[in-house]
Amino acid sequence: MIILTINCGSSSLKYLVYSWKKRKEIARGIVERVTIGNSFIRHRPKGKDEVRISRDCPTHKEAMQLVMETLTDKEIGVLGNLDEIYAVGHRVVHGGEEFVSSIRIDENVLETFKKLYDLAPLHNPPNVMGIEAAMELLPDIPHIAVMDTAFHQTMPEESFIYAVPYHWYEDYGVRKYGFHGTSHLYVSRRAAVLLGKKIGETNLITCHIGNGVSLTAIKNGKSYDHSMGFTPLEGLVMGTRSGDIDPAVVEYICNKENKNVSEVINSLNRKSGLLGISGRWADRRDIELEMEKGNNRAALAFNKEVHRLKKYIGAYAAILGRVDAVVFTAGAGEKGSELREAVCSNMEQLGLKLDREQNMKSRGKEESIISTDDSPIKIFVIPTNEEIVFVEDVVGILKGEYKSPETFKYSFALPDYKAK
C-alpha cells in the first residue's frame, strides 16, 4: 500500500511517498517557487542523491503534474505508474470547529474548507488548490484531509475562549483554534516513550520552533493550551510574524500610515517578527551570524524571541502544575543549540537544568536528552515527523480504526518504533 502525502504552501508543494507494507519512506521532495516563476523540483529517493529539475509551474496543478511525472520517471522515479498510489493525505491548516479530526474529502468537505478561508488566508487557499489538483490527477482513489487544528480540539473552554463579546464566538467562531497539531502530536507521543510513561499520564510543554513558532501545554497527553490562536499570528515571535501585540496597534498604524486593516495585518504576518525587529533577517542562522558581528538589532530580535519563549514556558508550567518534559522540535528547535541554551538558561527554579555539552552535540538528527541527570524536568530534542502522522491517519481512516487524534493508536507511540 503506497501512500502519498501532500503539503501545499502558497508557493511550494512538499510530498512524501511511503510504503505502508514495508513501513518505510520511498521518496520525498518539494516543488519550490510555484506561481512566482523559475519553479523547480527537488526530488530525493530514499538512499539516493537528490535530483533537481527546473520547470515553470504557474499554478499548483502544474506543480502536481511535475510531481507525478517525477515519481514515475524511468530513471529517477520510484513508481512504475500512478496506479500504485493507494491514497493521498493532504495537510489542511484550518479545520475550524467543523472538523475535529482527519476526514475523507468530498465536495462538501472542500466547500467547507473554502468557507474557512477568512480564518487562514495564508494557508487554506493553497491547501485547497493542492487538493483540487491532486483529485483531478488522481480521481479514483481516496483523498484524506489531516487538520493542523484537530489535535487542539481537546482544549478546555477556558483555554480557547477569548474575553470578547461572547456572541462573537457563537455567531462568527472567534476563538483559539491552535496549529502545528500534527507536529505537537508526534513529538508528544515520542516524548512519552522516552519518559517510559503512558501518554495519558504525561504532562509536556512542546516547542515547535520553525519559521512559524508555537508552544503547546499538553496535560495527560491532550492539548490543554496553545500559543497560536484564531489564526497562526498569535503567540510567539516568529520569522516574519509578530505574535502577541496590543490589538489597538492596528488602528493606530492605520491612522498614522493611512493604511487599511488588511494592509496592517499583512505587515504583522509578513514583515514583523525577527524580520521586523532586525530590519533584514527572518532566518535565525542569519540573525546569529549578525549577532557575532555585533549587530545590535539582530541581538534584539534574538533576545525578544527568547524572552517570549521563556514567558510562555513559565506560564504553561503554571497551568499544568506538573511538567514531565520540555520538548524542542522543528527547524530551529532541532538545530538551534544556541537558541535552546538561551531559552533554558536561568530556568533552574522551574526545574529545567540544561546539559550544555549534550545540547551542543544535539543537531536534530536523532532524538536526544539535553538535560542533566538530576534535572526535575527532562529536556528533549525530538525531530518532528508530520508526514508519518498524515500516513497513519490515512491508513487508520481507510481501515475504519481512526476516530480522533487523541484516541488513535499510532505506531510511533510504541517503544520499538524506528523511523525509516
Sequence and secondary structure as in RCSB ss.txt:
>XXXX:A:sequence
MIILTINCGSSSLKYLVYSWKKRKEIARGIVERVTIGNSFIRHRPKGKDEVRISRDCPTHKEAMQLVMETLTDKE
IGVLGNLDEIYAVGHRVVHGGEEFVSSIRIDENVLETFKKLYDLAPLHNPPNVMGIEAAMELLPDIPHIAVMDTA
FHQTMPEESFIYAVPYHWYEDYGVRKYGFHGTSHLYVSRRAAVLLGKKIGETNLITCHIGNGVSLTAIKNGKSYD
HSMGFTPLEGLVMGTRSGDIDPAVVEYICNKENKNVSEVINSLNRKSGLLGISGRWADRRDIELEMEKGNNRAAL
AFNKEVHRLKKYIGAYAAILGRVDAVVFTAGAGEKGSELREAVCSNMEQLGLKLDREQNMKSRGKEESIISTDDS
PIKIFVIPTNEEIVFVEDVVGILKGEYKSPETFKYSFALPDYKAK
>XXXX:A:secstr
 EEEEEEE SSEEEEEEEETTTTEEEEEEEEESTTTSS EEEEEETTS  EEEE   SSHHHHHHHHHHHHT TT
T S S GGGEEEEEEEES  TTT SS EE  HHHHHHHHHTGGG TTTHHHHHHHHHHHHHHSTTS EEEEETTG
GGGG  HHHH  SS HHHHHHH  S     HHHHHHHHHHHHHHHT  GGG  EEEEEESSSEEEEEEETTEEEE
ES  SSTTSSS  SS   S  THHHHHHHHHHT  HHHHHHHHHHS HHHHHHSS  SHHHHHHHHHTT HHHHH
HHHHHHHHHHHHHHHHHHHHS   EEEEEHHHHHH HHHHHHHHTT GGGTB B HHHHHH  SSS EE B TT 
SBEEEE    HHHHHHHHHHHHHHT  S TTTS  GGGSTT    
